[in-house]
Amino acid sequence: MPLAATYIIGADGVIRSVFVDADYRKRAEPAEIVEALEKLDP
């Protein structure tokens, strides 16, 4: 069964954000992805 999944992984290899939904038609909101990326340490 396909799942929509988005992972944001820091440079240290630690998963910082996860979006998973059993409904493959749903995706992570782009604004939420950008917000999570902005929280990462450079």
Biopython code that builds the backbone (N, CA, C, O; Angstrom):
import numpy as np
from Bio.PDB.StructureBuilder import StructureBuilder

atoms = [
    (1, "MET", "N", (0.841, -1.169, 0.000)),
    (1, "MET", "CA", (0.000, 0.000, 0.000)),
    (1, "MET", "C", (0.892, 1.241, 0.000)),
    (1, "MET", "O", (1.767, 1.361, 0.858)),
    (2, "PRO", "N", (0.695, 2.154, -0.931)),
    (2, "PRO", "CA", (1.523, 3.364, -0.970)),
    (2, "PRO", "C", (1.158, 4.325, 0.161)),
    (2, "PRO", "O", (-0.004, 4.443, 0.549)),
    (3, "LEU", "N", (2.169, 4.997, 0.671)),
    (3, "LEU", "CA", (1.985, 6.020, 1.698)),
    (3, "LEU", "C", (2.695, 7.284, 1.262)),
    (3, "LEU", "O", (3.793, 7.229, 0.709)),
    (4, "ALA", "N", (2.070, 8.420, 1.511)),
    (4, "ALA", "CA", (2.739, 9.697, 1.277)),
    (4, "ALA", "C", (3.624, 9.951, 2.487)),
    (4, "ALA", "O", (3.141, 9.930, 3.619)),
    (5, "ALA", "N", (4.909, 10.189, 2.266)),
    (5, "ALA", "CA", (5.821, 10.431, 3.379)),
    (5, "ALA", "C", (6.811, 11.519, 2.994)),
    (5, "ALA", "O", (7.339, 11.536, 1.882)),
    (6, "THR", "N", (7.051, 12.417, 3.923)),
    (6, "THR", "CA", (8.058, 13.461, 3.766)),
    (6, "THR", "C", (8.887, 13.465, 5.044)),
    (6, "THR", "O", (8.351, 13.546, 6.149)),
    (7, "TYR", "N", (10.204, 13.375, 4.875)),
    (7, "TYR", "CA", (11.120, 13.405, 6.008)),
    (7, "TYR", "C", (12.067, 14.578, 5.817)),
    (7, "TYR", "O", (12.552, 14.822, 4.712)),
    (8, "ILE", "N", (12.327, 15.301, 6.894)),
    (8, "ILE", "CA", (13.352, 16.344, 6.882)),
    (8, "ILE", "C", (14.426, 15.869, 7.840)),
    (8, "ILE", "O", (14.175, 15.632, 9.021)),
    (9, "ILE", "N", (15.634, 15.736, 7.299)),
    (9, "ILE", "CA", (16.748, 15.179, 8.053)),
    (9, "ILE", "C", (17.834, 16.234, 8.158)),
    (9, "ILE", "O", (18.257, 16.813, 7.158)),
    (10, "GLY", "N", (18.280, 16.475, 9.393)),
    (10, "GLY", "CA", (19.325, 17.459, 9.632)),
    (10, "GLY", "C", (20.669, 16.973, 9.114)),
    (10, "GLY", "O", (20.831, 15.800, 8.777)),
    (11, "ALA", "N", (21.636, 17.891, 9.054)),
    (11, "ALA", "CA", (22.983, 17.556, 8.587)),
    (11, "ALA", "C", (23.638, 16.507, 9.486)),
    (11, "ALA", "O", (24.547, 15.798, 9.054)),
    (12, "ASP", "N", (23.177, 16.409, 10.737)),
    (12, "ASP", "CA", (23.715, 15.433, 11.676)),
    (12, "ASP", "C", (23.087, 14.051, 11.515)),
    (12, "ASP", "O", (23.431, 13.119, 12.242)),
    (13, "GLY", "N", (22.159, 13.922, 10.553)),
    (13, "GLY", "CA", (21.523, 12.642, 10.277)),
    (13, "GLY", "C", (20.301, 12.346, 11.127)),
    (13, "GLY", "O", (19.730, 11.260, 11.029)),
    (14, "VAL", "N", (19.885, 13.305, 11.970)),
    (14, "VAL", "CA", (18.725, 13.117, 12.829)),
    (14, "VAL", "C", (17.461, 13.583, 12.098)),
    (14, "VAL", "O", (17.440, 14.655, 11.493)),
    (15, "ILE", "N", (16.425, 12.772, 12.164)),
    (15, "ILE", "CA", (15.157, 13.142, 11.550)),
    (15, "ILE", "C", (14.546, 14.275, 12.366)),
    (15, "ILE", "O", (14.333, 14.130, 13.570)),
    (16, "ARG", "N", (14.268, 15.388, 11.723)),
    (16, "ARG", "CA", (13.752, 16.577, 12.395)),
    (16, "ARG", "C", (12.251, 16.762, 12.212)),
    (16, "ARG", "O", (11.595, 17.388, 13.045)),
    (17, "SER", "N", (11.710, 16.225, 11.134)),
    (17, "SER", "CA", (10.289, 16.385, 10.864)),
    (17, "SER", "C", (9.824, 15.212, 10.010)),
    (17, "SER", "O", (10.541, 14.734, 9.131)),
    (18, "VAL", "N", (8.596, 14.759, 10.294)),
    (18, "VAL", "CA", (8.028, 13.635, 9.551)),
    (18, "VAL", "C", (6.573, 13.939, 9.224)),
    (18, "VAL", "O", (5.818, 14.419, 10.070)),
    (19, "PHE", "N", (6.196, 13.654, 7.991)),
    (19, "PHE", "CA", (4.793, 13.680, 7.594)),
    (19, "PHE", "C", (4.508, 12.347, 6.920)),
    (19, "PHE", "O", (5.140, 12.000, 5.922)),
    (20, "VAL", "N", (3.556, 11.603, 7.467)),
    (20, "VAL", "CA", (3.130, 10.321, 6.872)),
    (20, "VAL", "C", (1.618, 10.271, 6.947)),
    (20, "VAL", "O", (1.026, 10.591, 7.978)),
    (21, "ASP", "N", (0.996, 9.869, 5.852)),
    (21, "ASP", "CA", (-0.455, 9.753, 5.832)),
    (21, "ASP", "C", (-0.847, 8.519, 5.045)),
    (21, "ASP", "O", (-0.329, 8.278, 3.955)),
    (22, "ALA", "N", (-1.748, 7.753, 5.590)),
    (22, "ALA", "CA", (-2.207, 6.530, 4.919)),
    (22, "ALA", "C", (-2.948, 6.837, 3.624)),
    (22, "ALA", "O", (-3.013, 5.993, 2.730)),
    (23, "ASP", "N", (-3.503, 8.034, 3.518)),
    (23, "ASP", "CA", (-4.171, 8.450, 2.280)),
    (23, "ASP", "C", (-3.106, 9.022, 1.347)),
    (23, "ASP", "O", (-2.650, 10.149, 1.539)),
    (24, "TYR", "N", (-2.714, 8.250, 0.340)),
    (24, "TYR", "CA", (-1.626, 8.641, -0.553)),
    (24, "TYR", "C", (-1.903, 9.941, -1.312)),
    (24, "TYR", "O", (-0.987, 10.517, -1.899)),
    (25, "ARG", "N", (-3.140, 10.401, -1.306)),
    (25, "ARG", "CA", (-3.473, 11.640, -2.005)),
    (25, "ARG", "C", (-3.138, 12.881, -1.186)),
    (25, "ARG", "O", (-3.096, 13.986, -1.727)),
    (26, "LYS", "N", (-2.900, 12.709, 0.112)),
    (26, "LYS", "CA", (-2.557, 13.837, 0.977)),
    (26, "LYS", "C", (-1.044, 14.001, 1.027)),
    (26, "LYS", "O", (-0.304, 13.021, 1.104)),
    (27, "ARG", "N", (-0.601, 15.231, 0.984)),
    (27, "ARG", "CA", (0.825, 15.535, 0.999)),
    (27, "ARG", "C", (1.107, 16.575, 2.077)),
    (27, "ARG", "O", (0.199, 17.269, 2.535)),
    (28, "ALA", "N", (2.348, 16.674, 2.469)),
    (28, "ALA", "CA", (2.753, 17.701, 3.425)),
    (28, "ALA", "C", (2.549, 19.074, 2.782)),
    (28, "ALA", "O", (2.804, 19.259, 1.592)),
    (29, "GLU", "N", (2.093, 20.018, 3.574)),
    (29, "GLU", "CA", (1.900, 21.377, 3.072)),
    (29, "GLU", "C", (3.261, 22.027, 2.852)),
    (29, "GLU", "O", (4.120, 21.951, 3.730)),
    (30, "PRO", "N", (3.481, 22.665, 1.704)),
    (30, "PRO", "CA", (4.764, 23.311, 1.435)),
    (30, "PRO", "C", (5.172, 24.319, 2.516)),
    (30, "PRO", "O", (6.350, 24.404, 2.861)),
    (31, "ALA", "N", (4.223, 25.074, 3.049)),
    (31, "ALA", "CA", (4.550, 26.056, 4.091)),
    (31, "ALA", "C", (5.088, 25.362, 5.342)),
    (31, "ALA", "O", (5.984, 25.889, 6.001)),
    (32, "GLU", "N", (4.555, 24.193, 5.675)),
    (32, "GLU", "CA", (5.042, 23.449, 6.837)),
    (32, "GLU", "C", (6.446, 22.902, 6.594)),
    (32, "GLU", "O", (7.261, 22.848, 7.515)),
    (33, "ILE", "N", (6.727, 22.500, 5.369)),
    (33, "ILE", "CA", (8.065, 22.017, 5.025)),
    (33, "ILE", "C", (9.069, 23.158, 5.143)),
    (33, "ILE", "O", (10.142, 22.985, 5.720)),
    (34, "VAL", "N", (8.727, 24.312, 4.604)),
    (34, "VAL", "CA", (9.615, 25.473, 4.676)),
    (34, "VAL", "C", (9.855, 25.861, 6.126)),
    (34, "VAL", "O", (10.988, 26.154, 6.506)),
    (35, "GLU", "N", (8.820, 25.868, 6.932)),
    (35, "GLU", "CA", (8.959, 26.212, 8.344)),
    (35, "GLU", "C", (9.907, 25.245, 9.057)),
    (35, "GLU", "O", (10.744, 25.675, 9.850)),
    (36, "ALA", "N", (9.785, 23.967, 8.788)),
    (36, "ALA", "CA", (10.670, 22.979, 9.416)),
    (36, "ALA", "C", (12.102, 23.168, 8.944)),
    (36, "ALA", "O", (13.037, 23.026, 9.732)),
    (37, "LEU", "N", (12.285, 23.484, 7.676)),
    (37, "LEU", "CA", (13.644, 23.711, 7.150)),
    (37, "LEU", "C", (14.277, 24.950, 7.770)),
    (37, "LEU", "O", (15.479, 24.965, 8.034)),
    (38, "GLU", "N", (13.485, 25.980, 8.004)),
    (38, "GLU", "CA", (14.004, 27.213, 8.597)),
    (38, "GLU", "C", (14.450, 26.989, 10.042)),
    (38, "GLU", "O", (15.288, 27.735, 10.548)),
    (39, "LYS", "N", (13.906, 25.983, 10.705)),
    (39, "LYS", "CA", (14.265, 25.690, 12.086)),
    (39, "LYS", "C", (15.571, 24.913, 12.213)),
    (39, "LYS", "O", (16.128, 24.808, 13.306)),
    (40, "LEU", "N", (16.068, 24.360, 11.087)),
    (40, "LEU", "CA", (17.310, 23.594, 11.123)),
    (40, "LEU", "C", (18.495, 24.517, 11.376)),
    (40, "LEU", "O", (18.519, 25.660, 10.919)),
    (41, "ASP", "N", (19.480, 23.999, 12.115)),
    (41, "ASP", "CA", (20.715, 24.751, 12.307)),
    (41, "ASP", "C", (21.523, 24.705, 11.019)),
    (41, "ASP", "O", (21.594, 23.661, 10.369)),
    (42, "PRO", "N", (22.134, 25.828, 10.643)),
    (42, "PRO", "CA", (22.937, 25.832, 9.401)),
    (42, "PRO", "C", (24.183, 25.002, 9.504)),
    (42, "PRO", "O", (24.948, 24.915, 8.544)),
]
sb = StructureBuilder()
sb.init_structure("model")
sb.init_model(0)
sb.init_chain("A")
sb.init_seg("    ")
for serial, (resi, resn, name, xyz) in enumerate(atoms, 1):
    if name == "N":
        sb.init_residue(resn, " ", resi, " ")
    sb.init_atom(name, np.array(xyz, "f"), 0.0, 1.0, " ", f" {name:<3s}", serial, name[0])
structure = sb.get_structure()
